[in-house]
């Protein structure tokens, strides 16, 4: 049995309270990993083209107030 299969089996066996606690923990873990990836991408310049496009659209009047 793979690690993933073991995790799936364990999660499926959780009672309601344990599953809710697991879900809360897992969502926080996903958010943390996403934040770290965004920070890495921003620091490496991978997002620069998106910022440049947004600024160009703003300067060209292609945006609207929220």
PDBQT receptor file of N, H, CA, C and O in Angstrom, charges set to zero:
ATOM      1  N   UNK A   1       0.846  -1.172   0.000  1.00  0.00    +0.000 N 
ATOM      2  CA  UNK A   1       0.000   0.000   0.000  1.00  0.00    +0.000 C 
ATOM      3  C   UNK A   1       0.896   1.240   0.000  1.00  0.00    +0.000 C 
ATOM      4  O   UNK A   1       1.836   1.336   0.789  1.00  0.00    +0.000 OA
ATOM      5  N   UNK A   2       0.596   2.188  -0.892  1.00  0.00    +0.000 N 
ATOM      6  H   UNK A   2      -0.167   2.110  -1.533  1.00  0.00    +0.000 HD
ATOM      7  CA  UNK A   2       1.393   3.413  -0.964  1.00  0.00    +0.000 C 
ATOM      8  C   UNK A   2       1.051   4.343   0.201  1.00  0.00    +0.000 C 
ATOM      9  O   UNK A   2       0.048   4.158   0.891  1.00  0.00    +0.000 OA
ATOM     10  N   UNK A   3       1.901   5.337   0.401  1.00  0.00    +0.000 N 
ATOM     11  H   UNK A   3       2.715   5.488  -0.160  1.00  0.00    +0.000 HD
ATOM     12  CA  UNK A   3       1.627   6.325   1.446  1.00  0.00    +0.000 C 
ATOM     13  C   UNK A   3       0.296   7.015   1.197  1.00  0.00    +0.000 C 
ATOM     14  O   UNK A   3      -0.485   7.230   2.124  1.00  0.00    +0.000 OA
ATOM     15  N   UNK A   4       0.042   7.362  -0.067  1.00  0.00    +0.000 N 
ATOM     16  H   UNK A   4       0.677   7.187  -0.820  1.00  0.00    +0.000 HD
ATOM     17  CA  UNK A   4      -1.211   8.029  -0.406  1.00  0.00    +0.000 C 
ATOM     18  C   UNK A   4      -2.404   7.145  -0.079  1.00  0.00    +0.000 C 
ATOM     19  O   UNK A   4      -3.392   7.620   0.480  1.00  0.00    +0.000 OA
ATOM     20  N   UNK A   5      -2.325   5.890  -0.415  1.00  0.00    +0.000 N 
ATOM     21  H   UNK A   5      -1.522   5.504  -0.869  1.00  0.00    +0.000 HD
ATOM     22  CA  UNK A   5      -3.413   4.962  -0.093  1.00  0.00    +0.000 C 
ATOM     23  C   UNK A   5      -3.614   4.853   1.412  1.00  0.00    +0.000 C 
ATOM     24  O   UNK A   5      -4.748   4.769   1.884  1.00  0.00    +0.000 OA
ATOM     25  N   UNK A   6      -2.527   4.854   2.163  1.00  0.00    +0.000 N 
ATOM     26  H   UNK A   6      -1.606   4.922   1.780  1.00  0.00    +0.000 HD
ATOM     27  CA  UNK A   6      -2.626   4.791   3.629  1.00  0.00    +0.000 C 
ATOM     28  C   UNK A   6      -3.314   6.042   4.174  1.00  0.00    +0.000 C 
ATOM     29  O   UNK A   6      -4.166   5.958   5.058  1.00  0.00    +0.000 OA
ATOM     30  N   UNK A   7      -2.935   7.197   3.639  1.00  0.00    +0.000 N 
ATOM     31  H   UNK A   7      -2.242   7.266   2.921  1.00  0.00    +0.000 HD
ATOM     32  CA  UNK A   7      -3.552   8.452   4.082  1.00  0.00    +0.000 C 
ATOM     33  C   UNK A   7      -5.035   8.461   3.736  1.00  0.00    +0.000 C 
ATOM     34  O   UNK A   7      -5.868   8.809   4.572  1.00  0.00    +0.000 OA
ATOM     35  N   UNK A   8      -5.364   8.082   2.506  1.00  0.00    +0.000 N 
ATOM     36  H   UNK A   8      -4.687   7.800   1.826  1.00  0.00    +0.000 HD
ATOM     37  CA  UNK A   8      -6.770   8.041   2.086  1.00  0.00    +0.000 C 
ATOM     38  C   UNK A   8      -7.590   7.138   3.001  1.00  0.00    +0.000 C 
ATOM     39  O   UNK A   8      -8.692   7.497   3.417  1.00  0.00    +0.000 OA
ATOM     40  N   UNK A   9      -7.047   5.970   3.311  1.00  0.00    +0.000 N 
ATOM     41  H   UNK A   9      -6.152   5.678   2.973  1.00  0.00    +0.000 HD
ATOM     42  CA  UNK A   9      -7.742   5.026   4.175  1.00  0.00    +0.000 C 
ATOM     43  C   UNK A   9      -7.929   5.622   5.568  1.00  0.00    +0.000 C 
ATOM     44  O   UNK A   9      -9.013   5.534   6.145  1.00  0.00    +0.000 OA
ATOM     45  N   UNK A  10      -6.881   6.222   6.099  1.00  0.00    +0.000 N 
ATOM     46  H   UNK A  10      -6.001   6.293   5.630  1.00  0.00    +0.000 HD
ATOM     47  CA  UNK A  10      -6.957   6.820   7.430  1.00  0.00    +0.000 C 
ATOM     48  C   UNK A  10      -7.964   7.958   7.478  1.00  0.00    +0.000 C 
ATOM     49  O   UNK A  10      -8.743   8.060   8.426  1.00  0.00    +0.000 OA
ATOM     50  N   UNK A  11      -7.954   8.813   6.464  1.00  0.00    +0.000 N 
ATOM     51  H   UNK A  11      -7.322   8.730   5.694  1.00  0.00    +0.000 HD
ATOM     52  CA  UNK A  11      -8.893   9.935   6.428  1.00  0.00    +0.000 C 
ATOM     53  C   UNK A  11     -10.323   9.431   6.323  1.00  0.00    +0.000 C 
ATOM     54  O   UNK A  11     -11.220   9.962   6.978  1.00  0.00    +0.000 OA
ATOM     55  N   UNK A  12     -10.536   8.428   5.518  1.00  0.00    +0.000 N 
ATOM     56  H   UNK A  12      -9.807   7.997   4.986  1.00  0.00    +0.000 HD
ATOM     57  CA  UNK A  12     -11.885   7.875   5.349  1.00  0.00    +0.000 C 
ATOM     58  C   UNK A  12     -12.429   7.288   6.647  1.00  0.00    +0.000 C 
ATOM     59  O   UNK A  12     -13.643   7.215   6.834  1.00  0.00    +0.000 OA
ATOM     60  N   UNK A  13     -11.548   6.873   7.535  1.00  0.00    +0.000 N 
ATOM     61  H   UNK A  13     -10.561   6.932   7.383  1.00  0.00    +0.000 HD
ATOM     62  CA  UNK A  13     -11.961   6.254   8.790  1.00  0.00    +0.000 C 
ATOM     63  C   UNK A  13     -12.165   7.253   9.932  1.00  0.00    +0.000 C 
ATOM     64  O   UNK A  13     -12.593   6.861  11.018  1.00  0.00    +0.000 OA
ATOM     65  N   UNK A  14     -11.865   8.540   9.704  1.00  0.00    +0.000 N 
ATOM     66  H   UNK A  14     -11.517   8.858   8.822  1.00  0.00    +0.000 HD
ATOM     67  CA  UNK A  14     -12.018   9.538  10.754  1.00  0.00    +0.000 C 
ATOM     68  C   UNK A  14     -13.497   9.761  11.086  1.00  0.00    +0.000 C 
ATOM     69  O   UNK A  14     -14.357   9.722  10.206  1.00  0.00    +0.000 OA
ATOM     70  N   UNK A  15     -13.774   9.994  12.370  1.00  0.00    +0.000 N 
ATOM     71  H   UNK A  15     -13.075  10.026  13.085  1.00  0.00    +0.000 HD
ATOM     72  CA  UNK A  15     -15.147  10.353  12.719  1.00  0.00    +0.000 C 
ATOM     73  C   UNK A  15     -15.360  11.826  12.354  1.00  0.00    +0.000 C 
ATOM     74  O   UNK A  15     -14.423  12.505  11.932  1.00  0.00    +0.000 OA
ATOM     75  N   UNK A  16     -16.568  12.307  12.514  1.00  0.00    +0.000 N 
ATOM     76  H   UNK A  16     -17.329  11.756  12.856  1.00  0.00    +0.000 HD
ATOM     77  CA  UNK A  16     -16.916  13.652  12.066  1.00  0.00    +0.000 C 
ATOM     78  C   UNK A  16     -16.026  14.717  12.692  1.00  0.00    +0.000 C 
ATOM     79  O   UNK A  16     -15.527  15.590  11.982  1.00  0.00    +0.000 OA
ATOM     80  N   UNK A  17     -15.820  14.667  13.987  1.00  0.00    +0.000 N 
ATOM     81  H   UNK A  17     -16.225  13.957  14.563  1.00  0.00    +0.000 HD
ATOM     82  CA  UNK A  17     -15.019  15.676  14.680  1.00  0.00    +0.000 C 
ATOM     83  C   UNK A  17     -13.562  15.629  14.217  1.00  0.00    +0.000 C 
ATOM     84  O   UNK A  17     -12.950  16.669  13.972  1.00  0.00    +0.000 OA
ATOM     85  N   UNK A  18     -13.017  14.433  14.102  1.00  0.00    +0.000 N 
ATOM     86  H   UNK A  18     -13.514  13.589  14.302  1.00  0.00    +0.000 HD
ATOM     87  CA  UNK A  18     -11.639  14.280  13.643  1.00  0.00    +0.000 C 
ATOM     88  C   UNK A  18     -11.495  14.767  12.201  1.00  0.00    +0.000 C 
ATOM     89  O   UNK A  18     -10.502  15.403  11.846  1.00  0.00    +0.000 OA
ATOM     90  N   UNK A  19     -12.508  14.456  11.366  1.00  0.00    +0.000 N 
ATOM     91  H   UNK A  19     -13.314  13.939  11.654  1.00  0.00    +0.000 HD
ATOM     92  CA  UNK A  19     -12.451  14.880   9.969  1.00  0.00    +0.000 C 
ATOM     93  C   UNK A  19     -12.480  16.403   9.864  1.00  0.00    +0.000 C 
ATOM     94  O   UNK A  19     -11.762  16.977   9.045  1.00  0.00    +0.000 OA
ATOM     95  N   UNK A  20     -13.300  17.063  10.679  1.00  0.00    +0.000 N 
ATOM     96  H   UNK A  20     -13.883  16.596  11.344  1.00  0.00    +0.000 HD
ATOM     97  CA  UNK A  20     -13.352  18.523  10.664  1.00  0.00    +0.000 C 
ATOM     98  C   UNK A  20     -12.007  19.115  11.094  1.00  0.00    +0.000 C 
ATOM     99  O   UNK A  20     -11.536  20.087  10.503  1.00  0.00    +0.000 OA
ATOM    100  N   UNK A  21     -11.393  18.528  12.123  1.00  0.00    +0.000 N 
ATOM    101  H   UNK A  21     -11.776  17.739  12.603  1.00  0.00    +0.000 HD
ATOM    102  CA  UNK A  21     -10.086  18.992  12.573  1.00  0.00    +0.000 C 
ATOM    103  C   UNK A  21      -9.035  18.770  11.481  1.00  0.00    +0.000 C 
ATOM    104  O   UNK A  21      -8.196  19.636  11.235  1.00  0.00    +0.000 OA
ATOM    105  N   UNK A  22      -9.085  17.621  10.839  1.00  0.00    +0.000 N 
ATOM    106  H   UNK A  22      -9.767  16.917  11.039  1.00  0.00    +0.000 HD
ATOM    107  CA  UNK A  22      -8.162  17.327   9.748  1.00  0.00    +0.000 C 
ATOM    108  C   UNK A  22      -8.350  18.319   8.607  1.00  0.00    +0.000 C 
ATOM    109  O   UNK A  22      -7.375  18.836   8.061  1.00  0.00    +0.000 OA
ATOM    110  N   UNK A  23      -9.600  18.583   8.248  1.00  0.00    +0.000 N 
ATOM    111  H   UNK A  23     -10.392  18.163   8.691  1.00  0.00    +0.000 HD
ATOM    112  CA  UNK A  23      -9.891  19.517   7.162  1.00  0.00    +0.000 C 
ATOM    113  C   UNK A  23      -9.343  20.901   7.451  1.00  0.00    +0.000 C 
ATOM    114  O   UNK A  23      -8.758  21.540   6.576  1.00  0.00    +0.000 OA
ATOM    115  N   UNK A  24      -9.530  21.365   8.681  1.00  0.00    +0.000 N 
ATOM    116  H   UNK A  24     -10.005  20.846   9.392  1.00  0.00    +0.000 HD
ATOM    117  CA  UNK A  24      -9.013  22.673   9.082  1.00  0.00    +0.000 C 
ATOM    118  C   UNK A  24      -7.493  22.703   8.962  1.00  0.00    +0.000 C 
ATOM    119  O   UNK A  24      -6.927  23.657   8.428  1.00  0.00    +0.000 OA
ATOM    120  N   UNK A  25      -6.841  21.669   9.454  1.00  0.00    +0.000 N 
ATOM    121  H   UNK A  25      -7.301  20.894   9.888  1.00  0.00    +0.000 HD
ATOM    122  CA  UNK A  25      -5.388  21.577   9.372  1.00  0.00    +0.000 C 
ATOM    123  C   UNK A  25      -4.918  21.533   7.911  1.00  0.00    +0.000 C 
ATOM    124  O   UNK A  25      -3.964  22.216   7.537  1.00  0.00    +0.000 OA
ATOM    125  N   UNK A  26      -5.597  20.724   7.096  1.00  0.00    +0.000 N 
ATOM    126  H   UNK A  26      -6.371  20.169   7.400  1.00  0.00    +0.000 HD
ATOM    127  CA  UNK A  26      -5.176  20.547   5.707  1.00  0.00    +0.000 C 
ATOM    128  C   UNK A  26      -5.347  21.839   4.916  1.00  0.00    +0.000 C 
ATOM    129  O   UNK A  26      -4.484  22.183   4.109  1.00  0.00    +0.000 OA
ATOM    130  N   UNK A  27      -6.437  22.553   5.133  1.00  0.00    +0.000 N 
ATOM    131  H   UNK A  27      -7.137  22.273   5.789  1.00  0.00    +0.000 HD
ATOM    132  CA  UNK A  27      -6.642  23.829   4.447  1.00  0.00    +0.000 C 
ATOM    133  C   UNK A  27      -5.547  24.831   4.827  1.00  0.00    +0.000 C 
ATOM    134  O   UNK A  27      -5.056  25.566   3.970  1.00  0.00    +0.000 OA
ATOM    135  N   UNK A  28      -5.166  24.861   6.100  1.00  0.00    +0.000 N 
ATOM    136  H   UNK A  28      -5.565  24.264   6.796  1.00  0.00    +0.000 HD
ATOM    137  CA  UNK A  28      -4.093  25.744   6.540  1.00  0.00    +0.000 C 
ATOM    138  C   UNK A  28      -2.767  25.354   5.888  1.00  0.00    +0.000 C 
ATOM    139  O   UNK A  28      -1.994  26.224   5.486  1.00  0.00    +0.000 OA
ATOM    140  N   UNK A  29      -2.503  24.063   5.782  1.00  0.00    +0.000 N 
ATOM    141  H   UNK A  29      -3.131  23.356   6.108  1.00  0.00    +0.000 HD
ATOM    142  CA  UNK A  29      -1.277  23.580   5.131  1.00  0.00    +0.000 C 
ATOM    143  C   UNK A  29      -1.256  23.989   3.657  1.00  0.00    +0.000 C 
ATOM    144  O   UNK A  29      -0.232  24.456   3.159  1.00  0.00    +0.000 OA
ATOM    145  N   UNK A  30      -2.380  23.818   2.959  1.00  0.00    +0.000 N 
ATOM    146  H   UNK A  30      -3.212  23.438   3.363  1.00  0.00    +0.000 HD
ATOM    147  CA  UNK A  30      -2.446  24.213   1.557  1.00  0.00    +0.000 C 
ATOM    148  C   UNK A  30      -2.197  25.707   1.404  1.00  0.00    +0.000 C 
ATOM    149  O   UNK A  30      -1.456  26.119   0.511  1.00  0.00    +0.000 OA
ATOM    150  N   UNK A  31      -2.801  26.520   2.258  1.00  0.00    +0.000 N 
ATOM    151  H   UNK A  31      -3.403  26.185   2.983  1.00  0.00    +0.000 HD
ATOM    152  CA  UNK A  31      -2.631  27.971   2.183  1.00  0.00    +0.000 C 
ATOM    153  C   UNK A  31      -1.173  28.356   2.433  1.00  0.00    +0.000 C 
ATOM    154  O   UNK A  31      -0.633  29.228   1.753  1.00  0.00    +0.000 OA
ATOM    155  N   UNK A  32      -0.547  27.712   3.400  1.00  0.00    +0.000 N 
ATOM    156  H   UNK A  32      -0.986  27.004   3.953  1.00  0.00    +0.000 HD
ATOM    157  CA  UNK A  32       0.856  27.993   3.714  1.00  0.00    +0.000 C 
ATOM    158  C   UNK A  32       1.754  27.648   2.528  1.00  0.00    +0.000 C 
ATOM    159  O   UNK A  32       2.648  28.420   2.182  1.00  0.00    +0.000 OA
ATOM    160  N   UNK A  33       1.526  26.504   1.911  1.00  0.00    +0.000 N 
ATOM    161  H   UNK A  33       0.800  25.876   2.191  1.00  0.00    +0.000 HD
ATOM    162  CA  UNK A  33       2.344  26.094   0.765  1.00  0.00    +0.000 C 
ATOM    163  C   UNK A  33       2.121  27.028  -0.427  1.00  0.00    +0.000 C 
ATOM    164  O   UNK A  33       3.063  27.357  -1.147  1.00  0.00    +0.000 OA
ATOM    165  N   UNK A  34       0.867  27.453  -0.632  1.00  0.00    +0.000 N 
ATOM    166  H   UNK A  34       0.101  27.185  -0.048  1.00  0.00    +0.000 HD
ATOM    167  CA  UNK A  34       0.553  28.369  -1.720  1.00  0.00    +0.000 C 
ATOM    168  C   UNK A  34       1.267  29.701  -1.485  1.00  0.00    +0.000 C 
ATOM    169  O   UNK A  34       1.862  30.263  -2.405  1.00  0.00    +0.000 OA
ATOM    170  N   UNK A  35       1.204  30.202  -0.249  1.00  0.00    +0.000 N 
ATOM    171  H   UNK A  35       0.720  29.745   0.498  1.00  0.00    +0.000 HD
ATOM    172  CA  UNK A  35       1.883  31.453   0.084  1.00  0.00    +0.000 C 
ATOM    173  C   UNK A  35       3.384  31.352  -0.188  1.00  0.00    +0.000 C 
ATOM    174  O   UNK A  35       3.978  32.262  -0.766  1.00  0.00    +0.000 OA
ATOM    175  N   UNK A  36       3.990  30.248   0.229  1.00  0.00    +0.000 N 
ATOM    176  H   UNK A  36       3.507  29.508   0.699  1.00  0.00    +0.000 HD
ATOM    177  CA  UNK A  36       5.431  30.061   0.009  1.00  0.00    +0.000 C 
ATOM    178  C   UNK A  36       5.754  30.030  -1.481  1.00  0.00    +0.000 C 
ATOM    179  O   UNK A  36       6.757  30.598  -1.914  1.00  0.00    +0.000 OA
ATOM    180  N   UNK A  37       4.900  29.362  -2.270  1.00  0.00    +0.000 N 
ATOM    181  H   UNK A  37       4.085  28.901  -1.919  1.00  0.00    +0.000 HD
ATOM    182  CA  UNK A  37       5.133  29.287  -3.715  1.00  0.00    +0.000 C 
ATOM    183  C   UNK A  37       5.007  30.671  -4.356  1.00  0.00    +0.000 C 
ATOM    184  O   UNK A  37       5.800  31.032  -5.225  1.00  0.00    +0.000 OA
ATOM    185  N   UNK A  38       4.004  31.443  -3.922  1.00  0.00    +0.000 N 
ATOM    186  H   UNK A  38       3.360  31.149  -3.216  1.00  0.00    +0.000 HD
ATOM    187  CA  UNK A  38       3.831  32.796  -4.452  1.00  0.00    +0.000 C 
ATOM    188  C   UNK A  38       5.049  33.662  -4.112  1.00  0.00    +0.000 C 
ATOM    189  O   UNK A  38       5.533  34.415  -4.958  1.00  0.00    +0.000 OA
ATOM    190  N   UNK A  39       5.540  33.554  -2.878  1.00  0.00    +0.000 N 
ATOM    191  H   UNK A  39       5.146  32.943  -2.191  1.00  0.00    +0.000 HD
ATOM    192  CA  UNK A  39       6.722  34.315  -2.472  1.00  0.00    +0.000 C 
ATOM    193  C   UNK A  39       7.933  33.931  -3.316  1.00  0.00    +0.000 C 
ATOM    194  O   UNK A  39       8.694  34.795  -3.751  1.00  0.00    +0.000 OA
ATOM    195  N   UNK A  40       8.106  32.639  -3.543  1.00  0.00    +0.000 N 
ATOM    196  H   UNK A  40       7.488  31.937  -3.189  1.00  0.00    +0.000 HD
ATOM    197  CA  UNK A  40       9.218  32.159  -4.363  1.00  0.00    +0.000 C 
ATOM    198  C   UNK A  40       9.095  32.676  -5.789  1.00  0.00    +0.000 C 
ATOM    199  O   UNK A  40      10.065  33.170  -6.364  1.00  0.00    +0.000 OA
ATOM    200  N   UNK A  41       7.890  32.558  -6.360  1.00  0.00    +0.000 N 
ATOM    201  H   UNK A  41       7.102  32.157  -5.893  1.00  0.00    +0.000 HD
ATOM    202  CA  UNK A  41       7.673  33.025  -7.731  1.00  0.00    +0.000 C 
ATOM    203  C   UNK A  41       7.884  34.528  -7.857  1.00  0.00    +0.000 C 
ATOM    204  O   UNK A  41       8.478  34.997  -8.828  1.00  0.00    +0.000 OA
ATOM    205  N   UNK A  42       7.396  35.287  -6.869  1.00  0.00    +0.000 N 
ATOM    206  H   UNK A  42       6.913  34.907  -6.080  1.00  0.00    +0.000 HD
ATOM    207  CA  UNK A  42       7.566  36.740  -6.903  1.00  0.00    +0.000 C 
ATOM    208  C   UNK A  42       9.039  37.111  -6.798  1.00  0.00    +0.000 C 
ATOM    209  O   UNK A  42       9.512  37.979  -7.532  1.00  0.00    +0.000 OA
ATOM    210  N   UNK A  43       9.766  36.466  -5.898  1.00  0.00    +0.000 N 
ATOM    211  H   UNK A  43       9.381  35.761  -5.302  1.00  0.00    +0.000 HD
ATOM    212  CA  UNK A  43      11.181  36.764  -5.708  1.00  0.00    +0.000 C 
ATOM    213  C   UNK A  43      12.022  36.408  -6.936  1.00  0.00    +0.000 C 
ATOM    214  O   UNK A  43      13.032  37.055  -7.214  1.00  0.00    +0.000 OA
ATOM    215  N   UNK A  44      11.598  35.377  -7.663  1.00  0.00    +0.000 N 
ATOM    216  H   UNK A  44      10.778  34.852  -7.437  1.00  0.00    +0.000 HD
ATOM    217  CA  UNK A  44      12.366  34.943  -8.830  1.00  0.00    +0.000 C 
ATOM    218  C   UNK A  44      12.022  35.724 -10.094  1.00  0.00    +0.000 C 
ATOM    219  O   UNK A  44      12.678  35.567 -11.124  1.00  0.00    +0.000 OA
ATOM    220  N   UNK A  45      10.986  36.573 -10.013  1.00  0.00    +0.000 N 
ATOM    221  H   UNK A  45      10.454  36.701  -9.177  1.00  0.00    +0.000 HD
ATOM    222  CA  UNK A  45      10.606  37.367 -11.180  1.00  0.00    +0.000 C 
ATOM    223  C   UNK A  45       9.568  36.716 -12.063  1.00  0.00    +0.000 C 
ATOM    224  O   UNK A  45       9.192  37.281 -13.090  1.00  0.00    +0.000 OA
ATOM    225  N   UNK A  46       9.094  35.538 -11.689  1.00  0.00    +0.000 N 
ATOM    226  H   UNK A  46       9.399  35.078 -10.855  1.00  0.00    +0.000 HD
ATOM    227  CA  UNK A  46       8.117  34.832 -12.522  1.00  0.00    +0.000 C 
ATOM    228  C   UNK A  46       6.808  35.605 -12.691  1.00  0.00    +0.000 C 
ATOM    229  O   UNK A  46       6.078  35.384 -13.658  1.00  0.00    +0.000 OA
ATOM    230  N   UNK A  47       6.511  36.504 -11.762  1.00  0.00    +0.000 N 
ATOM    231  H   UNK A  47       7.103  36.684 -10.977  1.00  0.00    +0.000 HD
ATOM    232  CA  UNK A  47       5.245  37.236 -11.812  1.00  0.00    +0.000 C 
ATOM    233  C   UNK A  47       5.406  38.643 -12.381  1.00  0.00    +0.000 C 
ATOM    234  O   UNK A  47       4.425  39.375 -12.509  1.00  0.00    +0.000 OA
ATOM    235  N   UNK A  48       6.623  39.021 -12.718  1.00  0.00    +0.000 N 
ATOM    236  H   UNK A  48       7.420  38.426 -12.614  1.00  0.00    +0.000 HD
ATOM    237  CA  UNK A  48       6.875  40.376 -13.193  1.00  0.00    +0.000 C 
ATOM    238  C   UNK A  48       6.034  40.731 -14.421  1.00  0.00    +0.000 C 
ATOM    239  O   UNK A  48       5.508  41.840 -14.518  1.00  0.00    +0.000 OA
ATOM    240  N   UNK A  49       5.912  39.796 -15.349  1.00  0.00    +0.000 N 
ATOM    241  H   UNK A  49       6.340  38.895 -15.270  1.00  0.00    +0.000 HD
ATOM    242  CA  UNK A  49       5.150  40.090 -16.569  1.00  0.00    +0.000 C 
ATOM    243  C   UNK A  49       3.680  40.376 -16.246  1.00  0.00    +0.000 C 
ATOM    244  O   UNK A  49       3.038  41.167 -16.936  1.00  0.00    +0.000 OA
ATOM    245  N   UNK A  50       3.157  39.747 -15.219  1.00  0.00    +0.000 N 
ATOM    246  H   UNK A  50       3.680  39.105 -14.659  1.00  0.00    +0.000 HD
ATOM    247  CA  UNK A  50       1.769  40.008 -14.828  1.00  0.00    +0.000 C 
ATOM    248  C   UNK A  50       1.628  41.406 -14.231  1.00  0.00    +0.000 C 
ATOM    249  O   UNK A  50       0.661  42.112 -14.521  1.00  0.00    +0.000 OA
ATOM    250  N   UNK A  51       2.578  41.802 -13.408  1.00  0.00    +0.000 N 
ATOM    251  H   UNK A  51       3.363  41.229 -13.173  1.00  0.00    +0.000 HD
ATOM    252  CA  UNK A  51       2.560  43.144 -12.827  1.00  0.00    +0.000 C 
ATOM    253  C   UNK A  51       2.707  44.193 -13.922  1.00  0.00    +0.000 C 
ATOM    254  O   UNK A  51       2.014  45.210 -13.909  1.00  0.00    +0.000 OA
ATOM    255  N   UNK A  52       3.598  43.948 -14.861  1.00  0.00    +0.000 N 
ATOM    256  H   UNK A  52       4.160  43.122 -14.872  1.00  0.00    +0.000 HD
ATOM    257  CA  UNK A  52       3.800  44.891 -15.962  1.00  0.00    +0.000 C 
ATOM    258  C   UNK A  52       2.530  45.033 -16.803  1.00  0.00    +0.000 C 
ATOM    259  O   UNK A  52       2.168  46.139 -17.204  1.00  0.00    +0.000 OA
ATOM    260  N   UNK A  53       1.862  43.923 -17.065  1.00  0.00    +0.000 N 
ATOM    261  H   UNK A  53       2.156  43.024 -16.739  1.00  0.00    +0.000 HD
ATOM    262  CA  UNK A  53       0.608  43.956 -17.837  1.00  0.00    +0.000 C 
ATOM    263  C   UNK A  53      -0.459  44.727 -17.081  1.00  0.00    +0.000 C 
ATOM    264  O   UNK A  53      -1.167  45.538 -17.678  1.00  0.00    +0.000 OA
ATOM    265  N   UNK A  54      -0.591  44.494 -15.786  1.00  0.00    +0.000 N 
ATOM    266  H   UNK A  54      -0.016  43.835 -15.301  1.00  0.00    +0.000 HD
ATOM    267  CA  UNK A  54      -1.595  45.197 -14.979  1.00  0.00    +0.000 C 
ATOM    268  C   UNK A  54      -1.321  46.697 -14.967  1.00  0.00    +0.000 C 
ATOM    269  O   UNK A  54      -2.249  47.497 -15.092  1.00  0.00    +0.000 OA
ATOM    270  N   UNK A  55      -0.065  47.083 -14.818  1.00  0.00    +0.000 N 
ATOM    271  H   UNK A  55       0.689  46.434 -14.716  1.00  0.00    +0.000 HD
ATOM    272  CA  UNK A  55       0.273  48.506 -14.828  1.00  0.00    +0.000 C 
ATOM    273  C   UNK A  55       0.019  49.134 -16.194  1.00  0.00    +0.000 C 
ATOM    274  O   UNK A  55      -0.465  50.263 -16.284  1.00  0.00    +0.000 OA
ATOM    275  N   UNK A  56       0.341  48.412 -17.242  1.00  0.00    +0.000 N 
ATOM    276  H   UNK A  56       0.734  47.495 -17.169  1.00  0.00    +0.000 HD
ATOM    277  CA  UNK A  56       0.095  48.920 -18.593  1.00  0.00    +0.000 C 
ATOM    278  C   UNK A  56      -1.402  49.098 -18.826  1.00  0.00    +0.000 C 
ATOM    279  O   UNK A  56      -1.818  50.102 -19.404  1.00  0.00    +0.000 OA
ATOM    280  N   UNK A  57      -2.212  48.145 -18.389  1.00  0.00    +0.000 N 
ATOM    281  H   UNK A  57      -1.873  47.329 -17.920  1.00  0.00    +0.000 HD
ATOM    282  CA  UNK A  57      -3.668  48.262 -18.530  1.00  0.00    +0.000 C 
ATOM    283  C   UNK A  57      -4.190  49.460 -17.731  1.00  0.00    +0.000 C 
ATOM    284  O   UNK A  57      -5.067  50.188 -18.194  1.00  0.00    +0.000 OA
ATOM    285  N   UNK A  58      -3.645  49.656 -16.533  1.00  0.00    +0.000 N 
ATOM    286  H   UNK A  58      -2.931  49.064 -16.157  1.00  0.00    +0.000 HD
ATOM    287  CA  UNK A  58      -4.054  50.783 -15.703  1.00  0.00    +0.000 C 
ATOM    288  C   UNK A  58      -3.723  52.102 -16.395  1.00  0.00    +0.000 C 
ATOM    289  O   UNK A  58      -4.561  52.999 -16.485  1.00  0.00    +0.000 OA
ATOM    290  N   UNK A  59      -2.499  52.203 -16.876  1.00  0.00    +0.000 N 
ATOM    291  H   UNK A  59      -1.818  51.475 -16.803  1.00  0.00    +0.000 HD
ATOM    292  CA  UNK A  59      -2.076  53.435 -17.546  1.00  0.00    +0.000 C 
ATOM    293  C   UNK A  59      -2.886  53.703 -18.813  1.00  0.00    +0.000 C 
ATOM    294  O   UNK A  59      -3.100  54.859 -19.178  1.00  0.00    +0.000 OA
ATOM    295  N   UNK A  60      -3.336  52.646 -19.480  1.00  0.00    +0.000 N 
ATOM    296  H   UNK A  60      -3.162  51.707 -19.183  1.00  0.00    +0.000 HD
ATOM    297  CA  UNK A  60      -4.109  52.788 -20.713  1.00  0.00    +0.000 C 
ATOM    298  C   UNK A  60      -5.597  53.003 -20.431  1.00  0.00    +0.000 C 
ATOM    299  O   UNK A  60      -6.400  53.107 -21.359  1.00  0.00    +0.000 OA
ATOM    300  N   UNK A  61      -5.955  53.067 -19.171  1.00  0.00    +0.000 N 
ATOM    301  H   UNK A  61      -5.303  52.982 -18.418  1.00  0.00    +0.000 HD
ATOM    302  CA  UNK A  61      -7.358  53.297 -18.822  1.00  0.00    +0.000 C 
ATOM    303  C   UNK A  61      -8.253  52.077 -19.007  1.00  0.00    +0.000 C 
ATOM    304  O   UNK A  61      -9.468  52.213 -19.152  1.00  0.00    +0.000 OA
ATOM    305  N   UNK A  62      -7.672  50.910 -19.003  1.00  0.00    +0.000 N 
ATOM    306  H   UNK A  62      -6.685  50.799 -18.886  1.00  0.00    +0.000 HD
ATOM    307  CA  UNK A  62      -8.444  49.675 -19.218  1.00  0.00    +0.000 C 
ATOM    308  C   UNK A  62      -8.934  49.049 -17.916  1.00  0.00    +0.000 C 
ATOM    309  O   UNK A  62      -9.351  47.891 -17.892  1.00  0.00    +0.000 OA
ATOM    310  N   UNK A  63      -8.880  49.820 -16.840  1.00  0.00    +0.000 N 
ATOM    311  H   UNK A  63      -8.542  50.761 -16.859  1.00  0.00    +0.000 HD
ATOM    312  CA  UNK A  63      -9.306  49.289 -15.549  1.00  0.00    +0.000 C 
ATOM    313  C   UNK A  63     -10.496  50.103 -15.030  1.00  0.00    +0.000 C 
ATOM    314  O   UNK A  63     -10.816  51.167 -15.560  1.00  0.00    +0.000 OA
ATOM    315  N   UNK A  64     -11.137  49.585 -13.989  1.00  0.00    +0.000 N 
ATOM    316  H   UNK A  64     -10.877  48.721 -13.558  1.00  0.00    +0.000 HD
ATOM    317  CA  UNK A  64     -12.248  50.329 -13.379  1.00  0.00    +0.000 C 
ATOM    318  C   UNK A  64     -12.126  50.228 -11.868  1.00  0.00    +0.000 C 
ATOM    319  O   UNK A  64     -11.545  49.279 -11.341  1.00  0.00    +0.000 OA
ATOM    320  N   UNK A  65     -12.676  51.209 -11.182  1.00  0.00    +0.000 N 
ATOM    321  H   UNK A  65     -13.148  51.980 -11.610  1.00  0.00    +0.000 HD
ATOM    322  CA  UNK A  65     -12.652  51.209  -9.725  1.00  0.00    +0.000 C 
ATOM    323  C   UNK A  65     -13.527  50.087  -9.203  1.00  0.00    +0.000 C 
ATOM    324  O   UNK A  65     -14.572  49.769  -9.771  1.00  0.00    +0.000 OA
ATOM    325  N   UNK A  66     -13.086  49.510  -8.131  1.00  0.00    +0.000 N 
ATOM    326  H   UNK A  66     -12.238  49.769  -7.669  1.00  0.00    +0.000 HD
ATOM    327  CA  UNK A  66     -13.891  48.469  -7.479  1.00  0.00    +0.000 C 
ATOM    328  C   UNK A  66     -14.818  49.088  -6.473  1.00  0.00    +0.000 C 
ATOM    329  O   UNK A  66     -15.580  48.377  -5.817  1.00  0.00    +0.000 OA
TER     330      UNK A  66
